[in-house]
Amino acid sequence: MKNVVVIGAGVGGLASAVRMAARGHRVTMLEAGTSVGGKLAEHRDAGHRFDRGPSLFTMPELMEELDRLVPEGPKRPPNFAYRTLDRSTHYFWEGESEPLVAWTDNRKFARDVEARWGAPAKALLRHLGSSRDAFELTRGVFLERSLHDVKTYASAAAWKLLGRVWKLPILGTLHAHNAKQFKEPKLQQLFNRYATYNGSDPYQAPAMMHVIPHLEHGIGTFLPEGGMRSIPLHLEKLANHLGVTIHTECAAERIVHNGQRVTGVNDALGNTHQADLVISNADLHPTYRKLLPDLNAPERILGQERSTSGVIFYWGVRGDHPKLGLHNILFSKDYKAEFQHIRERGTPGPDPTVYINITSKELPQDAPEGCENWFVLMNVQANPDQWTDEAVATLKAQVLDKVERTLGTRPDIVCEQVLRPQDIEGLTGSWKGALYGASSNSATAAFLRHRNQSTQLEGLYFCGGSVHPGGGIPLCLLGAKIVDDLAHAS
Ligand SMILES: Cc1cc2nc3c(=O)[nH]c(=O)nc-3n(C[C@H](O)[C@H](O)[C@H](O)COP(=O)(O)OP(=O)(O)OC[C@H]3O[C@@H](n4cnc5c(N)ncnc54)[C@H](O)[C@@H]3O)c2cc1C
């Protein structure tokens, strides 16, 4: 049995704690915030409940895997509960009165696309099939193992990948790949948007992002019972059941070491927690700059471009909007110009793409009778400095105009809260408020993500969105598994 200290109770930290405790180690978690969850927080306003961060839940099998680590017995928490949805997103374009619904039944989706734009259903099904093949071929190397462990390159998954690498879209950008597959610009835009899944730009991100549509169209779309917030709350229950000690409002201040291996963690309350293993789930920047100032920081990795951030409005909205579903995207007219604006000026510009998530469509208890809870997110550059009150007011006016132009109505807002990049950074420690750590805007990005195990200090590990395999809930859960494997490799 070892003493393990996990710094940060984001989804990656919680999953790591569950895994370590299930192995029989003595685990302590230090969380700076008032409760667990990190970006997976929630807030309530005038009878509405909002998930503050993620809204899209894929790969539920990763939560089920954590449930399976907890033995049956009295007081064992029930398994994680979620529902399977029949559609992912309602897509809207200005001038088209009806949304295109992305059914999870791919044949139905392809038929609707053909009926609407004449794009052959066969071509769409082929595209989704090749996304599946690419995902299955690469997951064993890029998602489920450390890229910095030689054993990865000797694994069966690596040999399989090597033998079929020619089948993968390894050249060019995601947009170039999609433009080759489809003539219809709106269909290109629809598949380009998958770059935003990890905060990237489809006109820069590599064509390999083509693996992402498979998450929704192959694996499916799901909703946790109780909303996204129930993900960290469930992991907290598992951790408590396994005997993990969780200290909230208890920031780690320093990772203590003897030059060769970690020995403990000092917290802001003046305590030292002895440790054989330390797992940092805090963003890589504060981990090196604040917790390990005496270690050589990996400057090249820390200097990488960040993923996008977001400005989010949480609106309680009066009335029913029947064309909207759980996930909705109101596309800009010129996606390329929008991403160029984000890249060069930080904001989406006058015609933003607007993502609206309304959990009360599925979970009516999330809004009072006669109202809906709108989570309205726009992609912006991870640059906290530019989001003054004036900039937020300008964006809000652009969003309201966009909603009116697209849906023919302005939302009747009964309550409002706003989250800006600086709030994301302040609440979760995510450097510059990036949603997904470093961007994936280059073909080498996957290799430049920080490793999960330190080469400088024995016993030091890293998990979460700013390190390998990257951001997003599924990847953070997979990162926890990689840390567990590395820590227990004989
Ligand atoms: C608005 C928004 C929308 C998103 N949408 C989606 C989505 O739809 N689907 C999806 O899969 N992903 C989405 N993401 C990304 C996803 O939320 C993250 O990738 C993931 O939650 C990151 O988890 P993490 O393990 O890195 O920890 P984080 O959530 O980053 O949490 C890190 C924790 O560490 C704590 N901490 C930091 N420093 C210290 C310290 N010194 N001592 C103690 N504690 C410390 C912080 O308080 C925090 O609780 C979204 C993110 C945001 C913000």
The ligand as an SDF file (V2000), in Angstrom:
LIG
                    3D

 53 58  0  0  0  0  0  0  0  0999 V2000
  -17.3670   25.6380  -21.0210 C   0  0  0  0  0  0  0  0  0  0  0  0
  -16.7650   24.2800  -21.2690 C   0  0  0  0  0  0  0  0  0  0  0  0
  -17.3760   23.3940  -22.1330 C   0  0  0  0  0  0  0  0  0  0  0  0
  -16.8340   22.1240  -22.3520 C   0  0  0  0  0  0  0  0  0  0  0  0
  -17.5160   21.2290  -23.1240 N   0  0  0  0  0  0  0  0  0  0  0  0
  -17.1330   19.9310  -23.1270 C   0  0  0  0  0  0  0  0  0  0  0  0
  -17.9870   18.9260  -23.6380 C   0  0  0  0  0  0  0  0  0  0  0  0
  -19.1090   19.2030  -24.0840 O   0  0  0  0  0  0  0  0  0  0  0  0
  -17.5660   17.6160  -23.6000 N   0  0  0  0  0  0  0  0  0  0  0  0
  -16.3470   17.2830  -23.0690 C   0  0  0  0  0  0  0  0  0  0  0  0
  -16.0090   16.0810  -23.0480 O   0  0  0  0  0  0  0  0  0  0  0  0
  -15.5180   18.2280  -22.5660 N   0  0  0  0  0  0  0  0  0  0  0  0
  -15.8880   19.5280  -22.5560 C   0  0  0  0  0  0  0  0  0  0  0  0
  -15.1030   20.4760  -21.9670 N   0  0  0  0  0  0  0  0  0  0  0  0
  -13.7460   20.1000  -21.5280 C   0  0  0  0  0  0  0  0  0  0  0  0
  -13.7690   19.3350  -20.2090 C   0  0  0  0  0  0  0  0  0  0  0  0
  -14.5400   20.0350  -19.2710 O   0  0  0  0  0  0  0  0  0  0  0  0
  -12.3660   19.2080  -19.6800 C   0  0  0  0  0  0  0  0  0  0  0  0
  -11.4760   18.6790  -20.6590 O   0  0  0  0  0  0  0  0  0  0  0  0
  -12.2970   18.3110  -18.4630 C   0  0  0  0  0  0  0  0  0  0  0  0
  -13.3880   18.4910  -17.5970 O   0  0  0  0  0  0  0  0  0  0  0  0
  -10.9950   18.6350  -17.7540 C   0  0  0  0  0  0  0  0  0  0  0  0
  -10.8600   17.8060  -16.6370 O   0  0  0  0  0  0  0  0  0  0  0  0
   -9.5110   17.7660  -15.8490 P   0  0  0  0  0  0  0  0  0  0  0  0
   -9.3910   16.4020  -15.2650 O   0  0  0  0  0  0  0  0  0  0  0  0
   -8.3930   18.2580  -16.6830 O   0  0  0  0  0  0  0  0  0  0  0  0
   -9.7270   18.7500  -14.6060 O   0  0  0  0  0  0  0  0  0  0  0  0
  -10.2930   20.2270  -14.4990 P   0  0  0  0  0  0  0  0  0  0  0  0
  -11.7450   20.2080  -14.7190 O   0  0  0  0  0  0  0  0  0  0  0  0
   -9.4810   21.1760  -15.2800 O   0  0  0  0  0  0  0  0  0  0  0  0
  -10.0700   20.4670  -12.9550 O   0  0  0  0  0  0  0  0  0  0  0  0
   -8.8060   20.6660  -12.3910 C   0  0  0  0  0  0  0  0  0  0  0  0
   -9.0430   20.8110  -10.8910 C   0  0  0  0  0  0  0  0  0  0  0  0
   -7.8000   21.0270  -10.2500 O   0  0  0  0  0  0  0  0  0  0  0  0
   -7.9970   21.9710   -9.2130 C   0  0  0  0  0  0  0  0  0  0  0  0
   -6.7130   22.5700   -8.9180 N   0  0  0  0  0  0  0  0  0  0  0  0
   -5.9170   23.3190   -9.7250 C   0  0  0  0  0  0  0  0  0  0  0  0
   -4.8080   23.6930   -9.0590 N   0  0  0  0  0  0  0  0  0  0  0  0
   -4.8960   23.1450   -7.8190 C   0  0  0  0  0  0  0  0  0  0  0  0
   -4.0510   23.1620   -6.6810 C   0  0  0  0  0  0  0  0  0  0  0  0
   -2.8790   23.8280   -6.6690 N   0  0  0  0  0  0  0  0  0  0  0  0
   -4.4460   22.5040   -5.5860 N   0  0  0  0  0  0  0  0  0  0  0  0
   -5.6180   21.8190   -5.5580 C   0  0  0  0  0  0  0  0  0  0  0  0
   -6.4710   21.7970   -6.6080 N   0  0  0  0  0  0  0  0  0  0  0  0
   -6.1000   22.4430   -7.7270 C   0  0  0  0  0  0  0  0  0  0  0  0
   -9.0060   22.9420   -9.8070 C   0  0  0  0  0  0  0  0  0  0  0  0
   -9.6630   23.6610   -8.7680 O   0  0  0  0  0  0  0  0  0  0  0  0
   -9.9320   21.9900  -10.5230 C   0  0  0  0  0  0  0  0  0  0  0  0
  -10.9740   21.5440   -9.7020 O   0  0  0  0  0  0  0  0  0  0  0  0
  -15.6130   21.7650  -21.7280 C   0  0  0  0  0  0  0  0  0  0  0  0
  -14.9850   22.6590  -20.8600 C   0  0  0  0  0  0  0  0  0  0  0  0
  -15.5620   23.8990  -20.6100 C   0  0  0  0  0  0  0  0  0  0  0  0
  -14.9050   24.8400  -19.6130 C   0  0  0  0  0  0  0  0  0  0  0  0
  1  2  1  0
  2  3  1  0
  2 52  2  0
  3  4  2  0
  4  5  1  0
  4 50  1  0
  5  6  2  0
  6  7  1  0
  6 13  1  0
  7  8  2  0
  7  9  1  0
  9 10  1  0
 10 11  2  0
 10 12  1  0
 12 13  2  0
 13 14  1  0
 14 15  1  0
 14 50  1  0
 15 16  1  0
 16 17  1  0
 16 18  1  0
 18 19  1  0
 18 20  1  0
 20 21  1  0
 20 22  1  0
 22 23  1  0
 23 24  1  0
 24 25  2  0
 24 26  1  0
 24 27  1  0
 27 28  1  0
 28 29  2  0
 28 30  1  0
 28 31  1  0
 31 32  1  0
 32 33  1  0
 33 34  1  0
 33 48  1  0
 34 35  1  0
 35 36  1  0
 35 46  1  0
 36 37  1  0
 36 45  1  0
 37 38  2  0
 38 39  1  0
 39 40  1  0
 39 45  2  0
 40 41  1  0
 40 42  2  0
 42 43  1  0
 43 44  2  0
 44 45  1  0
 46 47  1  0
 46 48  1  0
 48 49  1  0
 50 51  2  0
 51 52  1  0
 52 53  1  0
M  END
$$$$
